[in-house]
Amino acid sequence: MDTEKPSTSAAAAASAQVMQDQNPLLDSPLHGPTLSSSSSFEALARHDPNLSRLATQMFQKTEEYITHELNAPLEDYRLLEEMNKATIAKYKDMRQIAENLNASTSDLSLKFQQLAPLMQQIDEISDTVDKLEAAAYKLDAYSIALENRVKCVLQRKAGTHVTQ
C-alpha cells in the first residue's frame, strides 16, 4: 500500500509537536508533561532539604518585605491622623482665643460708648478750666496793676503830707 505523505507544513507542525512533547524541561520526572515550562514542583515528591529551607526563607523574607511595604503607608496615615488631631486641637484653641477677644472687644466698645458722654463732659470742664485760668491770669495782672496804682497814690499822698 502506498501511504500518502502529508504536506510539508503539516509535517513540520506535527514534528514540532512531537519535539515539544519530548522536551525534558517541560516534563515532570514523575508525572509526565506539565502545563508550565517553569513549574518543577511536585507536591508529594521529596525535595532537597536545603532547597526547601532556602525557599522557606525566601518566602518569609518576601512576606516581611511586603508587610513592611504595606505598613509604611499605614504609618504615614497614622502620622497624618495624629497631625490632623493636633491641628484640630490648635484650631479649637485659636477659635476660643478669637471668641474671647471678640467678647472683650465688644465689652470695651460698650464701655467706651457708656463713657463717651462723660468724656465729653470732661472736655467741656477742661475748656471751662482753661477759660477760668485765663480769667485768673487776667485778674492777677489787673490786681498787680491796681496794687501798683494804689502804691503810687499812697506814695504821692505820703510825699505831699511830708512837705506840708
Disulfide bonds with the S-S distance in Angstrom:
none
